[in-house]
Amino acid sequence: MSFKLVKGKIEEARLHIKSLDTVESVSDYKSRYHAAVSSLGSIWDTLKAEGAGKPNFEVWKEEKWKIIDSDPLLSYVFKWRGSDYHTGKTNLVFGSQLPKVTILKVEPGEAPMVFGEEGLYRIKNPGTANEERLPVHDINHTIKISMLNPPKYHLNKEIVSGVPESYLFLALKFYQELVFEASKNFS
């Protein structure tokens, strides 16, 4: 079966994107989101590797790259895959909202709390190499997740949702169709 590896990459990306529904913290969301973005990029890389040497594949690949490179969504995902992987930067933006705040005294030895754009955390082992941010789950607060300067169009159609997962699913759909076309034409 031809293009077996890239079909596996599609499934990986789908699982990573779907896993964004079950996160427990901002750090968890970031980790899963970047895994999904990386998986999407690996679909293109694996497709190129599996198609290499097949008659007429190079010409087809160059045509498809022009689409990816010029499409606002696909080029955005490709750019942020590299930024996360090479520099640790993210295109995610977080905002937290607490309906009510009660300040409690921190007892000696108790991990202090910190509230920021990524929610409410206790800092365990502060100021040490073992410092950890532990999300506080037993408090009513809302965290809004969005993307930094998200694309407005994909394949000449307006993108209506601003939820990060919806952008990833649109990119996945494109790559699924691309792999299907490659399988049909070059197997």
Disulfide bonds with the S-S distance in Angstrom:
none
